[in-house]
Amino acid sequence: MGESDRYPEYKRPKKRLTLGNDGNALVALFTLNVIFFLLLITIQVVYFFFQANEAAFNAQIVQYFEMPAQLTKLSERPWTIITYMFSHTSVMHILSNMLWLWAFGFILQELTGNKKLIPIYIYGGLAGSLAFIVANYLIPPLHPFIGSASLIGANAATMAVAVATTTLEPQYRFFRNLNGGIPIWVLTLIYVLIDIAGVASLGAAFSLSHLFGGLAGFIFIYLLHKKIDGSIWMNSLYHWFMHLFNPNKPTAGNPLKEKVFYNSGGRKPFLKTSNITQQRVDEILDKINQQGYHFLTSEEKDILKRAAEE
């Protein structure tokens, strides 16, 4: 069940995010993952061209992208706590992660707008890295190998997006023509089982990393329901950095100008009835596109409902 089924007054924004849209967070994540992958593969091809073995490639190049479990090594390469969640060294690894990211990220972006996906992705990756380090230090069988243990791939970050989407809208359904559809939680369960089975042979640290990534996605949505938005500071930091040297930088926050148009004719005292204008409807649709339907005010929802009826 999608937004239009739960809210009859809701109509999908006319300016939907497309693959070529600069503001599409999902495409931005795809682009970063693909760039890192192509960079690593290109360097690997150069190594093979000069007959260097895979061990040399991993030791000299991959170590600067993957996150080490040992804190002393991590202190020498602190940036890897971010780069690891965008890096892949095999086609199947990046393909599987990007397929799941698309499946869940597209729905999350439709439900919450364009400013939640990347923060959830990063929170999941950070939670996964923390769990990986702690597991390698606290689980006795793993401790002897901590010097060579490392984490790479978007699994934990993608798991966060999957769990966040399911937590936000557990009754969302795919293929509704098939006996009412398949609930999204079924797809999430399949994803978790496949992911855990895939890393079972690698050790408990990898499994815990992915599961804690999913936990981060759950906590983000839980706090969002409590009116605590963990994406605000991250989006504000991004806005500040991108306009650091721009003298004409726009005001941070919601770009929507709250212009309200009211009909004052024949009304009771102190009762304002909002007029429905195309400009007002377009502004509300833009707000849905940026933040999601859940962040509309009661007045804005009423305007959409009356616009749909008219």
C-alpha positions in Angstrom: 0.0 0.0 0.0 1.6 3.3 -1.1 1.1 6.9 -0.2 -1.8 7.4 -2.7 -3.7 4.4 -1.2 -3.4 5.6 2.4 -4.1 9.2 1.7 -6.7 9.9 -1.0 -5.8 13.5 -1.1 -2.2 12.8 -1.8 -1.0 13.0 -5.4 2.6 12.3 -6.3 4.6 15.4 -7.0 4.6 16.6 -10.6 8.4 17.2 -10.3 9.4 13.7 -9.4 13.0 12.9 -8.8 14.5 11.4 -12.0 17.9 9.8 -12.8 19.2 13.1 -14.2 18.0 15.2 -11.2 20.8 16.9 -9.3 18.9 16.5 -6.1 18.4 12.8 -6.3 20.0 11.3 -3.2 19.7 7.8 -4.4 21.5 8.6 -7.6 24.2 10.4 -5.6 24.8 7.2 -3.6 24.9 5.1 -6.7 27.4 7.5 -8.3 29.7 7.5 -5.4 29.7 3.7 -5.2 30.3 3.3 -8.9 33.1 5.9 -9.0 35.0 4.1 -6.1 34.4 0.8 -7.8 35.7 1.9 -11.2 38.7 3.6 -9.6 39.7 0.4 -7.7 39.1 -1.8 -10.8 41.1 0.5 -13.0 44.0 0.4 -10.6 43.7 -3.4 -10.3 43.9 -3.7 -14.1 47.1 -1.6 -14.2 48.6 -3.8 -11.5 47.8 -7.0 -13.5 49.1 -5.4 -16.6 52.5 -5.1 -14.9 52.1 -8.6 -13.6 51.7 -7.6 -10.0 49.7 -10.2 -7.9 46.5 -9.6 -6.0 48.2 -9.5 -2.7 50.3 -6.5 -3.8 47.2 -4.7 -5.0 45.4 -5.3 -1.7 48.4 -4.3 0.4 49.3 -1.2 -1.5 45.9 0.1 -2.7 42.8 -1.5 -1.1 44.1 -0.9 2.4 43.5 2.8 1.9 39.8 2.2 1.1 38.9 -0.6 3.5 38.5 -0.1 7.2 40.9 -2.0 9.5 39.6 -3.5 12.7 42.7 -2.7 14.6 42.5 0.8 16.2 46.2 1.6 15.7 45.8 1.0 11.9 42.6 2.9 11.9 44.3 5.9 13.5 46.7 6.0 10.6 43.9 5.8 8.0 40.9 7.5 9.8 39.2 8.3 6.5 38.5 4.6 5.8 35.6 4.7 8.3 33.8 6.6 5.5 35.4 5.2 2.3 34.8 1.6 3.2 31.1 1.9 2.9 31.4 3.1 -0.7 34.1 0.7 -1.8 33.8 -2.7 -3.6 36.4 -4.9 -5.3 34.1 -7.4 -7.1 31.3 -7.1 -9.6 28.9 -9.4 -7.6 29.5 -7.5 -4.4 28.6 -4.1 -5.8 25.8 -5.4 -7.9 24.0 -7.1 -5.1 24.4 -4.1 -2.8 23.2 -1.6 -5.4 20.2 -3.8 -6.3 19.0 -3.9 -2.7 19.8 -0.2 -2.2 17.7 0.7 -5.2 14.8 -1.5 -4.0 14.6 0.0 -0.6 16.1 3.4 -1.2 13.6 4.3 -3.9 10.7 3.6 -1.5 12.3 5.5 1.4 12.9 8.5 -0.9 9.3 8.4 -2.0 8.0 8.3 1.6 10.3 10.7 3.3 11.6 13.0 0.6 15.2 13.6 -0.5 17.0 14.4 2.8 16.8 11.2 4.8 18.4 8.6 2.6 22.0 9.7 2.7 22.1 10.3 6.5 20.5 6.9 7.1 23.1 5.3 4.8 25.9 7.0 6.6 24.5 6.2 10.1 24.3 2.5 9.1 27.8 2.5 7.8 29.2 4.1 11.0 27.2 1.7 13.2 28.5 -1.2 11.2 32.1 -0.1 11.5 31.7 0.3 15.3 30.2 -3.2 15.6 33.0 -4.7 13.5 35.8 -3.1 15.6 34.1 -4.0 19.0 33.5 -7.6 17.8 37.1 -8.1 16.8 38.3 -6.9 20.2 35.7 -8.6 22.4 35.1 -12.0 20.7 38.1 -14.2 21.8 38.4 -16.3 18.6 38.7 -13.2 16.5 41.3 -11.3 18.5 44.4 -13.2 17.1 43.4 -12.1 13.6 42.6 -8.5 14.4 45.8 -7.2 12.7 44.6 -8.5 9.3 40.8 -8.0 9.7 39.2 -5.3 7.6 35.7 -4.3 6.4 34.7 -3.2 2.9 31.4 -2.7 1.1 28.0 -1.0 1.5 26.3 -3.9 3.3 25.8 -2.3 6.7 24.7 1.0 5.1 22.3 -0.8 2.8 20.9 -2.8 5.6 20.2 0.5 7.5 18.2 1.7 4.5 16.2 -1.5 4.2 15.3 -1.7 7.9 14.5 2.1 8.0 12.1 1.7 5.1 10.4 -1.3 6.6 10.1 0.4 10.0 8.6 3.5 8.4 6.0 1.7 6.3 5.8 -2.1 7.3 2.6 -2.5 5.3 4.0 -1.3 2.1 3.2 -3.9 -0.6 4.8 -5.0 -3.8 2.9 -6.7 -6.7 -0.5 -5.8 -5.3 -2.2 -7.8 -8.1 -0.9 -11.0 -6.6 -3.4 -11.8 -3.8 -3.1 -8.4 -2.2 0.6 -8.0 -2.7 3.8 -8.9 -0.8 4.5 -6.9 2.3 7.8 -5.1 2.4 8.8 -6.9 5.6 8.9 -10.2 3.7 11.4 -8.7 1.3 13.5 -7.3 4.1 13.5 -10.7 5.9 14.7 -12.4 2.7 17.4 -9.7 2.3 18.6 -10.2 5.9 18.7 -14.0 5.6 20.6 -13.8 2.3 23.1 -11.3 3.7 23.7 -13.2 6.9 24.1 -16.5 4.9 26.6 -14.8 2.6 28.9 -13.6 5.4 28.5 -16.6 7.7 31.7 -18.1 6.5 33.6 -14.9 7.0 32.9 -14.7 10.7 30.7 -13.2 13.4 32.2 -9.7 13.1 30.8 -9.2 9.6 27.3 -10.5 10.6 27.2 -8.2 13.6 28.4 -5.3 11.4 25.5 -5.7 9.1 22.9 -6.3 11.8 24.1 -3.2 13.7 23.7 -1.2 10.5 20.1 -2.4 10.3 19.7 -1.4 14.0 20.9 2.2 13.1 18.1 2.4 10.5 15.5 1.3 13.0 16.7 3.8 15.6 16.6 6.6 13.1 13.0 6.0 12.2 12.0 5.4 15.9 13.5 8.8 16.8 11.9 10.4 13.8 8.5 9.3 15.1 9.5 11.0 18.4 10.1 14.3 16.4 13.9 13.8 16.6 15.3 14.2 13.1 18.9 12.9 13.0 19.4 14.1 9.4 19.1 17.9 10.2 22.6 18.5 11.4 24.1 16.4 8.6 22.1 18.3 5.9 23.0 21.6 7.5 26.7 20.7 7.5 26.5 19.7 3.9 24.6 23.0 3.0 27.2 25.0 4.9 30.2 23.3 3.3 28.7 23.5 -0.3 28.1 27.3 0.1 31.2 28.1 2.2 32.7 30.3 -0.5 29.4 31.5 -2.1 28.7 35.1 -1.2 25.1 34.7 -2.4 24.4 31.5 -0.5 20.7 30.7 0.1 19.3 30.5 3.6 19.7 27.0 5.1 16.6 25.0 5.8 13.5 24.3 3.9 13.5 26.3 0.6 9.7 26.4 0.6 8.3 29.9 1.2 5.2 29.5 3.3 3.0 31.8 1.3 -0.6 31.4 2.5 -3.6 32.6 0.6 -6.9 33.0 2.4 -10.5 33.7 1.5 -11.9 36.3 3.8 -15.3 36.7 2.1 -18.4 35.5 4.1 -16.4 33.8 6.8 -16.9 33.7 10.5 -14.6 35.9 12.7 -11.1 34.5 13.2 -11.8 31.6 10.8 -9.4 31.5 7.9 -10.2 29.4 4.9 -7.3 28.9 2.6 -7.8 29.5 -1.1 -6.6 26.8 -3.5 -4.2 28.3 -6.1 -1.9 26.5 -8.5 1.1 28.2 -6.9 0.1 27.0 -3.4 -0.4 23.4 -4.6 2.9 23.4 -6.5 4.7 24.6 -3.3 3.1 21.8 -1.2 4.1 19.3 -3.9 7.7 20.6 -3.8 7.6 20.2 0.0 6.5 16.6 -0.4 9.3 16.1 -2.9 11.9 17.4 -0.4 10.7 16.2 3.0 7.9 13.7 2.5 4.1 13.7 3.0 4.5 13.1 6.8 5.9 16.6 7.3 2.9 18.4 5.8 0.8 20.5 8.2 -2.9 19.8 8.6 -3.7 22.9 6.5 -1.5 21.7 3.7 -3.0 18.2 3.7 -6.5 19.8 3.6 -5.5 21.9 0.6 -4.3 18.8 -1.3 -7.5 17.0 -0.4 -9.7 19.9 -1.6 -7.6 20.3 -4.7 -8.1 16.7 -5.6 -11.8 17.0 -5.1 -12.1 20.0 -7.3 
